[in-house]
Amino acid sequence: MSLIPRTDLDVSPLCLGGNVFGWTADEQQSMAVLDAYTEAGGNFIDTAEGYSHWVPGNQGGESETIIGNWLARRGRRDDVIIATKLKDLSREGIRKGVEGSLRRLQTDYIDLYYAHYDAPDTPQEETAAAFGELVAEGKVRYPAASNFTADRLAGALRAADELGVPRYVGLQPHYNLVERDTVEGPLASVAAQENLALFPYYSLASGFLTGKYRTADDVEGRERGDRAGKYLDERGFRVLDALDRVAAAHEVPVTTISLAWLLSRPDVVAPIASARTVDQLPALLAAGEVELTEAEVAELTTASA
């Protein structure tokens, strides 16, 4: 467990992504994954109001609904950390968004509530004040941000400080061994200076960093094949070779090492990864138990440069 800085949230080193719930995992499968994850000691679950609107017949909110049904069936809320996200950062949008998420999640509070995407047309002071209202009312414990640039993130933090309301405590960026440019640079500097926790999404590069996609045939016809397929180049193969070597040394799957590398990065508290089936969970959970040597971290970092 790791304490998110400036909070009392003690979270697992692997955050379970809920984007597959209501998409590639139906409610029964999703609940089985949630049961297995918490039984193994996991306590940190990530979702969003929009998951999974991209599926034909879905409207968005399916993932939150499944998690809410699971929480109701389980009968306990106090030992899991629930994170969700919203897009409309106007005061009205935030008020409406939180009520919808609370209803679907069947809870009266959200532990970590993300601004899913920056909204340049909405004054940051308006957004900060609205999040502050939710915290004061007990509907949200801590606000956080996702998909912000360094400048806009710094501006949001300043706005909150000037208003005297709670500021973002963490950032959810696109970050993994083959997607490093967004984070490593100004964004990492802001995170370090402001003591922000990082919770990377797409931690496994749409499955590429599990090692299961190694040829064009492997990606053809797969749900995320088009996304994973773009990494099938010289650099991608170099990364897979390094992952294979380190994974063999630790006698764990490539997936585990990919997540362990993220956990070795500055300010990363818990990478987010999804499991469609219970069988996929052990490789994800093992990342928190693997200690990479400095040489192994350097080998992986160099291979992905």
HELIX and SHEET records of a PDB file:
HELIX    1   1 GLU A   27  GLU A   39  1                                  13    
HELIX    2   2 GLU A   62  ARG A   74  1                                  13    
HELIX    3   3 ARG A   91  LEU A  105  1                                  15    
HELIX    4   4 GLN A  124  ALA A  136  1                                  13    
HELIX    5   5 ALA A  150  LEU A  163  1                                  14    
HELIX    6   6 PRO A  186  GLU A  194  1                                   9    
HELIX    7   7 ALA A  205  THR A  210  5                                   6    
HELIX    8   8 ALA A  216  VAL A  219  1                                   4    
HELIX    9   9 GLY A  225  GLY A  229  1                                   5    
HELIX   10  10 GLU A  234  HIS A  250  1                                  17    
HELIX   11  11 VAL A  254  LEU A  263  1                                  10    
HELIX   12  12 VAL A  278  GLN A  280  5                                   3    
HELIX   13  13 LEU A  281  LEU A  285  1                                   5    
HELIX   14  14 ALA A  286  GLU A  289  5                                   4    
HELIX   15  15 GLU A  294  ALA A  303  1                                  10    
SHEET    1   A 2 SER A   2  LEU A   3  0                                        
SHEET    2   A 2 ASP A  10  VAL A  11 -1                                        
SHEET    1   B 8 ALA A 197  LEU A 198  0                                        
SHEET    2   B 8 GLY A 170  GLN A 172  1                                        
SHEET    3   B 8 VAL A 140  SER A 146  1                                        
SHEET    4   B 8 ILE A 110  ALA A 115  1                                        
SHEET    5   B 8 ILE A  81  LEU A  86  1                                        
SHEET    6   B 8 PHE A  44  ASP A  46  1                                        
SHEET    7   B 8 CYS A  15  GLY A  17  1                                        
SHEET    8   B 8 ILE A 272  SER A 274  1                                        
END                                                                             
